[in-house]
Amino acid sequence: MEKERLRGRELVLVASMLFGMFFGAGNLIFPVYMGQLAGSNLWPAVLGFILTGVGLPLLGVAALGVSRQESLFDLSGKVGRKYGYFFTCALYLTIGPCFAIPRCATVSFTVGAAPILAGGETPLALGIFSLVFFALTLALSFRPSKILTWVGKVLNPVFLVFLGVLVVKALLVPMGEISAVTPDPGYAQGAFFTGFQQGYQTMDALASLAFGIVVVNVIRDLGVKKADAVAKNTVFSGVFSCLLMAVIYLLVTVVGAQSRGLFPQCENGGQALALIAEHYFGTVGALLLAATVTLACLKTAVGLVTSCSEAFVKMFPKGPSYRVWAVVFSGAAFLIANLGLSAIIDYAVPVLMFLYPLAITLILLALFGRFFGHDRRVYGWVTGCTLAAALCDFLAALPAGAKALLHVEPLLAGVENVLPFFSLGFGWICPALIGLVIGLVLRAVKKPAAAA
């Protein structure tokens, strides 16, 4: 029987699924590190972080419901079939073997193994740890079993309880005053925009486009069939999970800022989280945090390897089998993981600066597509103009050595003089708006094109 709204218990079910989909142990390393950097300017920074780390993923799932598409490839294919292949592959590789999967291993190592090793974070120790981690990941990817379900049902509550105790302890016995922490230069001015971009690191908005159809299908199976109703119920049921994530991000950011009262700025959020846990609960607390984070990251890695492998099998049915893709992705992730957590985060920034504008505009086009009939020309012009600007954002976010090697500084200086907000990392906004205007004008003056 078709209905317009979910019941209370059904809303809780979808809210729990959304929270489980987007919140992982690795997500904690970014707000705690942002707190260390933002210091007294953490409030605008965390607001920007929550918009991209919480708001955009919810809109991404809603966009799939509104557009009636069954996959990321179908949605991005509204721009064009070739673009659909390009964007889908780029997104899955980003949330898969290139960054998110290797990050699972390095977060586990940094938070778990490194603090209890005599030599600390040595390349040999990381190599051995990541080899075992990905051997288990591959084995479980071949034989998904009930143990993963058990780990998810048991581990997530245990982890949240531990995190809650840690946060309460930190708030009751703070390590320092937030107002006394001088912001890092990146947060001294424009902390909101810097926090907004830091939210990219969660990769949850990208993940919402890849895996959001699971949530949409659950809502449809519960009896809500109309696209608008699916989107409304997704947003409505997501309010609880989003509020919970927002509160967690806010509190963890506060704890990170307070930690500067005792500790210097860490190299990454994994190190900061380990230091904070050990400070409040000693070795036992550090070991408990290490165990829960490692198991949570292992579960996430298995889920990502499985999802990415299945997606590539569907996109390339005449290509390698599922098992071959799983081996390739696990092997690539192992190699990249040995660069270390900080290096993975640094290299991810330019890629995310490129992909996120494309993801944001695609989400907005899907949400409001009914107002222009999902005309392919609007999709094409908005995406094309955004793509050009996003390439410049990619170049601007490259490490200094890479920019010097490519000799892109003169180009970037010229772009900064032309594109508003480029220095803030939002040079794509005006080109996207220009593309929207061109697309709408073409739709108005020419024969309507078939819906994308």
Long-range contacts (C-beta under 8 A, 24 or more apart in sequence): 1-223, 2-223, 2-224, 2-225, 2-226, 3-223, 3-224, 4-224, 4-226, 4-229, 5-224, 5-229, 5-233, 5-236, 6-219, 6-222, 6-224, 6-233, 6-236, 6-237, 10-222, 10-237, 11-233, 11-236, 11-237, 11-240, 12-237, 12-240, 13-218, 13-222, 14-215, 14-218, 14-219, 14-222, 14-233, 14-234, 14-237, 14-238, 15-237, 15-238, 15-239, 15-240, 15-241, 16-241, 17-214, 17-215, 17-218, 18-58, 18-61, 18-215, 18-237, 18-238, 18-241, 18-242, 19-240, 19-241, 19-244, 19-245, 20-152, 20-156, 21-207, 21-208, 21-211, 21-214, 21-215, 22-54, 22-57, 22-202, 22-204, 22-207, 22-208, 22-241, 22-245, 23-241, 23-245, 23-248, 24-296, 24-297, 24-300, 25-107, 25-111, 25-159, 25-292, 25-293, 25-296, 25-297, 25-300, 26-100, 26-103, 26-104, 26-107, 26-297, 26-300, 27-53, 27-202, 27-204, 27-249, 28-163, 28-248, 28-252, 28-269, 28-273, 29-107, 29-111, 29-268, 29-269, 29-270, 29-272, 29-273, 29-341, 30-198, 30-199, 30-201, 30-202, 30-269, 31-249, 31-250, 31-252, 31-253, 31-256, 31-269, 32-252, 32-253, 32-255, 32-256, 32-259, 32-269, 32-272, 32-273, 32-276, 33-256, 33-266, 33-268, 33-269, 33-272, 34-195, 34-198, 34-253, 34-256, 34-269, 35-252, 35-253, 35-254, 35-255, 35-256, 35-257, 35-258, 35-259, 36-181, 36-256, 36-257, 36-259, 36-260, 36-265, 36-266, 36-269, 36-272, 37-183, 37-184, 37-186, 37-187, 37-265, 38-183, 38-184, 38-187, 38-191, 38-194, 38-195, 38-253, 38-257, 39-178, 39-181, 39-182, 39-183, 39-184, 39-187, 39-257, 39-260, 40-178, 40-179, 40-180, 40-181, 40-182, 40-183, 40-257, 41-183, 41-187, 41-188, 41-191, 42-178, 42-191, 42-253, 42-254, 42-257, 44-191, 44-192, 44-195, 45-187, 45-191, 45-192, 45-194, 45-195, 45-198, 45-253, 46-195, 46-249, 46-250, 46-253, 47-192, 47-195, 48-191, 48-192, 48-193, 48-194, 48-195, 48-196, 48-197, 48-198, 48-199, 49-195, 49-196, 49-198, 49-199, 49-249, 49-253, 50-199, 50-245, 50-246, 50-249, 50-250, 51-196, 51-199, 52-196, 52-197, 52-198, 52-199, 52-200, 52-202, 52-205, 52-356, 53-199, 53-202, 53-204, 53-245, 53-249, 54-204, 54-242, 54-245, 54-246, 54-249, 55-242, 56-199, 56-204, 56-205, 56-208, 56-359, 56-360, 56-363, 57-204, 57-205, 57-207, 57-208, 58-208, 58-234, 58-235, 58-238, 58-242, 59-205, 59-208, 59-363, 59-364, 59-367, 60-205, 60-208, 60-209, 60-212, 60-359, 60-363, 61-208, 61-212, 61-215, 61-216, 61-234, 61-238, 62-231, 62-234, 62-235, 62-238, 62-367, 63-209, 63-212, 63-231, 63-362, 63-363, 63-364, 63-366, 63-367, 64-208, 64-209, 64-212, 64-213, 64-216, 64-366, 65-216, 65-219, 65-227, 65-230, 65-231, 65-234, 66-227, 66-228, 66-230, 66-231, 66-366, 66-367, 66-369, 66-370, 67-227, 67-366, 67-369, 67-374, 68-227, 69-213, 69-366, 70-213, 71-213, 71-311, 71-314, 72-209, 72-210, 72-311, 73-314, 73-315, 75-209, 75-362, 75-366, 76-209, 76-362, 77-452, 78-365, 78-366, 78-369, 78-374, 78-376, 78-379, 78-452, 79-362, 79-376, 79-379, 79-380, 79-383, 79-452, 80-376, 80-380, 83-383, 85-315, 87-358, 87-362, 88-311, 88-315, 89-312, 89-315, 90-355, 91-206, 91-209, 91-210, 91-355, 91-359, 92-210, 92-307, 92-308, 92-311, 92-312, 93-308, 94-203, 94-206, 94-348, 94-351, 94-352, 94-355, 95-203, 95-206, 95-207, 95-210, 95-304, 95-308, 96-304, 96-305, 96-307, 96-308, 96-329, 96-333, 97-305, 97-308, 97-328, 97-329, 97-330, 97-332, 97-333, 97-336, 98-332, 98-336, 98-351, 99-203, 99-336, 99-344, 99-347, 99-348, 99-351, 100-203, 100-300, 100-304, 101-137, 101-301, 101-304, 101-305, 101-308, 101-329, 101-330, 101-333, 102-130, 102-333, 102-334, 102-336, 102-337, 102-339, 102-344, 103-337, 103-341, 103-344, 103-345, 103-348, 104-133, 104-297, 104-298, 104-300, 104-301, 104-304, 105-129, 105-130, 105-133, 105-134, 105-297, 105-301, 105-333, 105-334, 105-337, 106-130, 106-270, 106-337, 106-340, 106-341, 106-344, 107-270, 107-293, 107-297, 107-341, 108-133, 108-290, 108-293, 108-294, 108-297, 108-298, 109-133, 109-341, 110-268, 110-270, 110-271, 110-274, 110-341, 111-270, 111-273, 111-274, 111-289, 111-290, 111-293, 111-294, 112-274, 112-289, 112-290, 112-291, 112-293, 112-294, 113-290, 113-294, 114-271, 114-274, 115-274, 115-278, 115-286, 115-290, 116-283, 116-286, 116-287, 116-290, 121-340, 123-338, 126-337, 126-338, 126-340, 127-338, 130-334, 130-337, 130-338, 131-334, 133-298, 133-301, 133-337, 134-301, 134-330, 134-331, 134-333, 134-334, 134-337, 136-298, 137-298, 137-301, 137-302, 137-305, 137-330, 137-333, 138-305, 138-326, 138-327, 138-330, 140-298, 140-302, 141-302, 141-305, 141-306, 141-309, 141-326, 141-330, 142-323, 142-326, 144-302, 144-306, 148-299, 148-302, 148-303, 151-295, 151-296, 151-298, 151-299, 152-299, 155-292, 155-295, 155-296, 155-299, 156-296, 158-292, 159-292, 159-293, 159-296, 162-288, 162-289, 162-292, 163-248, 163-252, 166-255, 166-276, 166-277, 166-280, 166-281, 166-285, 166-289, 167-251, 167-252, 167-255, 169-280, 169-281, 170-254, 170-255, 170-258, 170-276, 170-280, 171-251, 171-254, 171-255, 173-280, 174-258, 174-261, 175-258, 175-259, 175-260, 175-261, 175-262, 175-263, 175-276, 175-279, 176-258, 176-259, 176-260, 176-261, 176-262, 177-258, 177-261, 178-254, 178-257, 178-258, 180-261, 181-257, 181-260, 181-261, 184-265, 190-424, 193-424, 193-425, 193-426, 197-353, 197-425, 200-349, 200-352, 200-353, 200-356, 201-345, 201-348, 201-349, 201-352, 203-352, 205-356, 205-359, 205-360, 205-363, 206-355, 206-356, 206-359, 209-359, 209-362, 209-363, 210-307, 210-311, 211-307, 231-367, 267-342, 268-341, 268-342, 268-345, 270-341, 301-333, 305-329, 305-330, 305-333, 346-399, 349-397, 350-394, 350-395, 350-397, 350-398, 351-394, 353-390, 353-393, 353-394, 353-396, 353-397, 353-425, 354-390, 354-391, 354-393, 354-394, 355-390, 357-386, 357-389, 357-390, 357-393, 357-428, 357-432, 358-383, 358-386, 358-387, 358-390, 361-386, 361-428, 361-432, 372-439, 372-440, 372-443, 373-443, 373-448, 373-451, 374-451, 374-452, 375-439, 375-443, 375-448, 375-449, 375-451, 375-452, 376-449, 376-450, 376-451, 376-452, 377-439, 377-442, 377-443, 377-446, 377-449, 378-436, 378-439, 378-440, 378-443, 379-439, 379-452, 380-439, 381-435, 381-436, 381-438, 381-439, 381-442, 382-432, 382-435, 382-436, 382-439, 383-435, 384-435, 385-431, 385-432, 385-434, 385-435, 385-438, 386-428, 386-431, 386-432, 386-435, 388-431, 389-419, 389-422, 389-427, 389-428, 389-430, 389-431, 389-432, 390-428, 392-419, 392-422, 392-427, 393-422, 393-425, 393-427, 393-428, 396-422, 396-425, 396-427, 397-425
